[in-house]
Amino acid sequence: MSLRLCTSAVFALLLGGTFLLTDAPAQSNAVKKIVDGVWFREGDLKLGHCNNAIIEMKDYLIIVDANYPSGARLTMADAKKLSTKPVKYVFDTHHHGDHLYGNAVWTASGATTLAFQGVTDELKRYEPGRWKTTGRPDVDELKLPTAEAPKQLIPAATKFTLNDGTREVQFLQVGWAHTKGDGMAWLPKERVLCTGDAATNGPYNYTADGNITNWPKAMEGAMQLDPLYVIPGHGRSGGKEILSGQSAYMTELRAAVAKEVAAGRKIGDLVQTKNGKTTTLVQVSAAVQNWVGGSLPGQVKDAYTEITTGKAVGELPHP
């Protein structure tokens, strides 16, 4: 569940340990070849869509993330333009609607949806509440009582591999970052990593189901794979700088809030709402501004909760 309303994105390249920020407009619905047989499809943020990866195997296609129903249909149409092979598997990186609510669209076409066990655990926790309150026509028109769960489950903390002799795709977990069920798709030969929202390229982080304290550790695990190409859940594709930047942002966010807590400040001192606008006094460095957006006050609240309770914010009750 990433931000529906976002500031204009700027993107960072990690050069010599310094983030260079440059304007990089989104290319909604654009399809870009990453390597032979692997494509990145950039989701339309105005429609709430996530990014997708399209991976070609010998006899079939794999899609990373089901998207919202309308995003699923657009991705399906683009996949057909790229290959006549059927979509056999759709991997849900986590349980949020913009990455999973399109499941029923894919299974109706004959695909098998799969995800880690933590995804269905979180669905049981939050659904059908979130499903019923999206207010999205593409969700309502499915006329389903709740989100369709993935049909095939991968046990937690295990690695599931699809290898047909032409390409190997590994589905793995590197730790709790964005959600408990976070999963990634990794192509070891091509060194392509699809992260879901554990790593985004821009101000698209939703932290309420997350573990801000552990987030940098998860990114360290992802960086150990040494990817050459990174396909994030939202924002432009890039390289390992997306992972290191995401890690740096969460590290700075937590440290900045911890400093205020140590000084005796309460959440009311740090986050304030006036005339319908919520702001925060907490700031992070220019090096991580790529990840700063309108959701910063909410992220400060979540970091404050983690620091003062000693628990991951995603462990605590919330809608």
N, C-alpha and C positions, 0 to 999 in steps of 0.2 A: 504494500500500500504506500505508494510514493506520492509526493505532493501533486495535487491537481493544479494548484496555482503556484507558479514559480517565477522567480526573477529571471531575467535574461542570463543565460549561462556564459561563463568564461571558462577557458580550459587551460590546464597546466601541463607543462612538460618539465620533467625533472632533468636538469642539466647541471652537472657539477654540484649536486646537492641543493640547488636553488630552483624554485618553481618560477617559470616565466609565464606570466598570464597573457593570453592573447584572445582577441575576439574570435569566436568560432560559432557562427550561427547554426542552429539545428537544421537538419535535413530530413524532416519528417517524411516517413514512408519511403525513404531512399533505400535501395538495396546495393550493398557494396561487397565485392568479392574480397575475402580476407586471404585465402589461399585457394588453390584448385579444389572445387567441390565443397567449399565452406563459405557461406555468405552471412553478412551482418545486415539485419533490417532494422532501421531506426524507427522507433515508435513515435506516434503523434502525441506529444504531451498535451495539446489542447483537448484531445479526446481521452486523455488519461491512459493511453496505451504504453506498454512497456516495449523494450527492444526484444528482438528475436534473433536467434541463430538458426540457420538452415544448413544441415549437414548431410551431404550425399554419401550414401553407402553403395555397395555393389548393386543391390536390387531394391533399395528403399531409401527414404529420407527420415531424418530425425529433426524434430523441431525443439528448440530450447524455449520453454515457457509458452503456456496456452494463451496468455493475454486475456483481455476482456473479450466477450463474444464478437464484437465488431472488429477488434484487432485480430482475432483468430481468423475471421473470414478474409481480411485483407492479406494476412500472412499466407493463408492457404492459396489465395489467388496468385500471389507472387511466387510461391513455391512451384506452382504448376507452370509458370512461365520459364522457370529455371530448369525444370526436369519433368519428364513424363513418369518418373517413379512415384509410387504412392508414399504417403507419410505413414510410417509404421509405428513410430514412437514419438510421444510428446512428453518432455521432461519438465515437471513443475519445480522450479528452484525453491519456491516457498509458498505459503498458503494465502498470500494477499490477492485480492480480487483482480488486480491488473496483471497478475501472472498466472492465475488459476481459474478464474470464472469462465473462461472459454473452453474448459474441459469438455463440456457436453457437445460443443460444436465439433471438436476433433473426434470424439468417440463415435458420433453419428456418421462420420465419414469413414470409419473403420480403423482409426488409429487406437493404440493403447497408450493411455496416460500413465506415467510412473513418477514416483517421488520417494523421498526418504520418509520413514515412519513418523518423524517429527512433524511433517506436514499434515498428516491426518490427525495427529494428536492436537495440533493447534486448530484445525478445522472444527473438531469436536468442542473445543473450548470457546470459540468465537461465533460459530454458526448455529442457527441461521440468522442470528442478529444482524451481522454486517450485510449479509446477502439481501435481507428484506429492507434495508435502509439506504441502499446505494442511490436510488432515484434515477437509475440509468435505464433508458428504454431498451438497450441491447440485452440487459439482464432480465428485465421484466418480460420481454417478449418470449423468453425461453419457457416461461410458465412452469418453472420448477420450484419446489418448496425450499430448496437450499442449494448450495454449491455442490457440484458433482465431485466427489473425492477421486483421487487418482486410482486407477484400476490395479496397478501393480506397485507393490511397496518394496523398498530397499531397507533392510534393517539398519538402525542407527550405527554410525561409526564404522560402516563396512564400505567396501568399494565394489561397485557393480560395473562390469565391462561388457560392451558390445564389440565384437571383433569378427568381421566376415571375411578376413583375409586381405581386404583392400584398405580398410581403415579401422583403427581402434579408437573407441570413445569410452572414457572412464567417467563414472558418476561417483563423486566423492564429497566428503565433508571435511572442512578445515576448522570448524569450531563455530560457536554461537556468536553471530554478529548482529545482523538485521533481524533474524527470527531464530527460534530454536531449531527449526527444521531446515535451515539453510543448506542447500546443496549446489554443487558446481559441476559443470561438464568440462572435461579436460581431454584434449587430443594430444597425447604425448609426442607423437612423431612430428606433427605440425606446430606444436607448442602454442595451441590456441586454448584459452581459458574463458569459459562463459560463467560469469559470477552471480547472475541474478542481482538483487539489491544489496548483497553483502559489499559490493563495490559499485559506486555510481560515478559518473564523470560530470559533476555539477551539483547544484544545491537541491538534491532530490532525496535526501535521507529522511526516513521516518524512523524514529528511535523508540517509540512507545512499546513495541514488541521485542525490543532489542536488549543487548548486553553491551553497553558502551564501554565498560571496563575491559571486557574480553575482546572487543572488536579489533583492536590493533594486533592482538595475538593471532586472531583468525587471519588477518591480512598477512602476517608473517608466515603463516602456514601456506597461504596461497603463493607468496613470493618465492618460497622454497621450491616450488615447481619450476621456477624460472621460465615463465611464459614469455613468448615473443609478441603475442597478440592477446589483447584483453577485450572481451565483449561485455560491457557492463549492463546492468539492468535498465539504466536510463543514461542518456547523454551519448556523446560520440565515442566510437571505439578508439582504442589506442594501444599502448603497451603497458609495461609493468609500472610506469609512473602513476597509473590510475590506482593501483593497489597501495603503493607507498604514500600517495597523497591522501587516500582515504584513511589510512592508518594514522598519518600525521594529524589529520583533522580531528579524529576522535581522541587522540592523545592530548592535543591542545585543548579541546573542549572540556575534557574531564579535568585537566590540570588547572584551567582557568577557574572553573567552578569550585574545585577543591580549595583553591587559594582564598576565595571569597568565604567559603564555609569556615575555614580556619581563622579568618578574621572576625568571625561571629555574625556574619550577615545571614539573614533569613531569605526565603524564596521571595517574599514580598519586597525585599530590597533589590533583588536581582531582576525580577520580571514584573512589569507594571502594565496595566491597561488603562488608557485614557482616550476618551472620545472614540471608543470602539477599536482603537489601535493598540496592539500589544508590542511592547519593546523590551529589550534587555540591556542592562549595563555591562554585561559580560562581552568581552571582545577577544578575538583570536588574531594571530599575526597575518600579515599580508600574504605570507607564503601559502596559506590554505584558504584564501578567499574564494577559490573556485567552488568550494563546498558550502559556502555561507549563503543563506537565502532567507526568505520570510519565515522559515520554520525554526530559525535559531532560538527564539524565546522558548518554544516547546522543547527543543533539545536541551536547553539549559535547565528547564524544569526536570526533565528526565535524568540528566546527570546529577542534579541536586538530590533527587530521590535515591539514586543508587548510592551516592556518597553518604547520605544521612541514614539510610536503612541498612546498608551493607548487602543489599540484594540487587540482582539485575532488575531493571525496571520492568522488563517483560515478564518477570515472575509474579508481579503484583497485580491485583485485580484492576481492570480498566475495560472500557467498552471495546 
